[in-house]
Amino acid sequence: MGVTSTASRPDLPLLVTELPGPKAAAIVARDRKIMSPSYTRSYPLVAQRGAGAMIEDVDGNRFLDMNAGIAVVATGHCHPRVVKAIQDQATRLLHMSGTDFYYENMVQLAETLARLAPGGGARRVYFGNSGTEAIEAAIKMARYHTGRDKFIAFLGGFHGRTMGSLALTGSKAVQRKGFSPLMPGVSHIPFAYCYRCVYGKHPDTCHVECLKVIEDQLLKTILPAEEVAAIAFEPIQGEGGYVVPPRKWFDEIQAIAQRNKIVLIADEVQCGMGRTGKMFASEHFGLVPDIVALAKGIASGMPLSATIARADIMTWTPGAHASTFGGNPVACAAALATVELLEKELLENAARLGAHMHARMSDWPRRFPHVGEVRGRGLMVGIEIVGDQETRAMAPDLRDRVLQMLFSRGVLVLGAGPTSIRLSPPLVLTKDQANFAVDQLESCLGTL
């Protein structure tokens, strides 16, 4: 079963039953009868409580969460300062709708995000409830500002599942199958790499050559530049496999946008809010987007998203776009506490521990025949699993085996892209916890 011997370490896993335990198995059976079959579950974890980077299930098994609730609980599960902010706000005002009325902490959070946004300058902020809502707002805003209706997006990109954001998404066929027609006018191109680039088979210049298809082909053939409202992308692809473009890719995409007066939409829903060791992943590359979409880590588990735009772009009129619950007072309180923790403590911790983990993993492609590459920034780490070192063929079955093996050892990880393992732990992760996760990964990879 892989039961660990860490009973005296509440900060490390402890398994006390077979997995799933009896209570978990019963809840999973109930879930299968009543919940939407569209949900994806990689293993039968039934969470009951969490603290920091640890999750306890309904049977008393303790797990190290290297997912952070899918990159959401940036400050860890139930951080005392975030919980207190939520409790204090809940005693004063639960809801009033910032669409129709005013309350101060909504303004305060908007001011904070505008101050932190890459590039400086005047910014305005729109609040929603989820990443896909942030992208829908960005789509509408880009159309409103430019008077254009076309978009360029990237293969491997994930921007959400509502109809506008789904049109931009190029992650998995199952996400789009059965939902056509989607929003028209979206063209997809490769994102900063092909698999030969990822595995070192092409020169580094190939990354930028892939991007030049925009001006050299699209804009000269099927997509008039004067009809393109925006280019939407993730600075570091999340669901696509934690793929990191080189700095010059961002230089080129900014130049293309400026030459053709196209708005740049940076989807920082997964890679933003400190995950990479900087508040925004864009900061690693000197990228200054026109519009930034945020969600996930912004409020440590409360439903909140933000679309931050240059003030001269967010010029739509009252009633053009709104949300009843977006910018809820309790969610804003959680977000303000989250940002304070990120600025004072957690950005530094994410950068430091990310560097430590990357250093430990840097030789894995040489040591393990099924590791093609280790990539990422900060505590956003992707491990590409391949069939063998010669062909570097994708190996999703092997990747899924590793996920199950880690679950049996009390470590929660998920896949990303066709064949990658992703590590996106809470930013309160400790060095002991990081080492435990890396040790277990090494052991599992060794058994392949």
Secondary structure, 3 states (H helix, E strand, C coil): CCCCCCCCCCCCCECCCCCCCHHHHHHHHHHHHHCCCCCCCCCCCCEEEEEECEEEECCCCEEEECCHHHHCCCCCECCHHHHHHHHHHHCCCCCCCCCCCCCHHHHHHHHHHHHHCCCCCCEEEEEECCHHHHHHHHHHHHHHHHCCCEEEEECCCCCCCCHHHHHHCCCCHHHHCCCCCCCCCEEEECCCCCHHHHCCCCCCCHHHHHHCHHHHHHHHHCCCHHHEEEEEECCCECCCCCECCCHHHHHHHHHHHHHHCCEEEEECCCCCCCCCCCCCHHHHHCCCCCEEEECHHHHCCCCCEEEEEECCCCCCCCCCCCCCCCCCHHHHHHHHHHHHHHHHHHHHHHHHHHHHHHHHHCCHHHHCCCEEEEEEECCEEEEEEECCCCCCCECHHHHHHHHHHHHHCCEECEEECCCEEEECCCCCCCHHHHHHHHHHHHHHHHHC
